[in-house]
Amino acid sequence: MAIKKRSVASKSKKSKSKTKFTKSSVGTYQSFKVAKPCTPFFKFAITQQTLYWGILSCVVLLFGLWIIHIQIEIYNIYDEIDRNNMLSQSIEAENN
């Protein structure tokens, strides 16, 4: 006995509509390219930014030194107050 093969009806394929683009005469687009650096990275040159950063760093350092100077003066005042308190307490102890 021979087995009959079923015939499969092929489904109709829909054709895809493709939109065709034409090149415009206005200009062509190019992909982005990495720009080459103008100057080498390790090149040392004094620029306007170098001057600004130098001035700013000097101002910050001078401000820090000024604060340290003020702190030293304050500690000296505290030491003088402590010295005077100890002196006055020793004088009171001698009088009693």
C-alpha positions, 0 to 999 in steps of 0.5 A: 500500500502506498501512502498518499502525500498530501499536497500542501497549497503554497501560500501566496507571498506578498511582495514588499514595496521598496521605496527608492531614494535618489541622491539629491544634488544639494550635497552628499552626507559623509560619516563622522570622522575623529578629528586629529588633535591640533597640538600633541598632548605632552607639548608644554606651552604657556597659554592664557589658561596656564596663566589663569591656573597659576594665578589661581593656585598662588591665590589659594596658597597665599590664602592658606598661609594667611589662615595658618598665620591667623591660627598661630596668632590665636594660639599665642593669645590662648597661651598668653591667657593661660599664662596670665591665669596661672600667674594670677592663681599662683599670686593668690595662693601665695597671699592666702 
